[in-house]
């Protein structure tokens, strides 16, 4: 009987530690991930939930329950709710918050692990900052591409979807940590697959803007170098021009059709 009691207590102790570990990991991943998308919504949810007793926050995050913090988070969430839905303004807002969301995500992640060793807090902060940077970069780059659409409906839809995603993600992390961790793994795999493609589209987007304003393209990088072309400059040799076009095509700035059209122009010009 004593043997069975010891085994039972041992299993119960391990299950409690396992559940506590899952809860801590889900909170760490959840707050840092969501902070990269909508920091003020995270602060508002955690602060209000902790102050009303709906969320059991670690002692290191109990400062979020202060009425002043909740009020400040609420005001900034109200401002972001509208700024995030205006084409162009949303990208400026994202650019400014690059210096806010990522450090805040790191700080929240460090606080989420509770009272641990300084080394573990620093490790959690580094991990949280990286996660916040990833989700922020994904949001900012996606919204930049959405802004190329002339109608505002896509911005509103994206912004509302992000708000719902943050609220739903936090609720899942707090109530179903294992399910959230599974969702988080899928999300990170999707981001790893998407980011190179988004970066290529962003380079093409800025290259098109540079061409529209008459900026000269830098052959090595395939992006505008913000130097105005001089009308008196010579076009250079045919070989140099063709090599430049080939680099632009290889870097994804020019499509195959655009490459062939530009190449034919150079060849025709030299024949004349």
Secondary structure, 3 states (H helix, E strand, C coil): CHHHHHHHHHHHHHHHHHHHHHHHHHHHHHHHHHHHHHHHHHHHHHHHHHHCCCCCCCHHHHHHHCHHHHHHHHHHHHHHHHHCCCCCHHHHHHHHCHHHHHHHHHHHHHHHCCCCCHHHHHHHHHHHHHHHHHHHHHHHHHHHHHCCCCCCHHHHHHHHHHHHHHHHHHHHHHHCHHHHHHHHHHHHHHHHHHHHHHHHHHHHHHHHHHHHCCEEECCCCCCEEEEECCCCCCCCCHHHHHHHHHHHHHCCCCCHHHHHHHHHHHHHHHHC
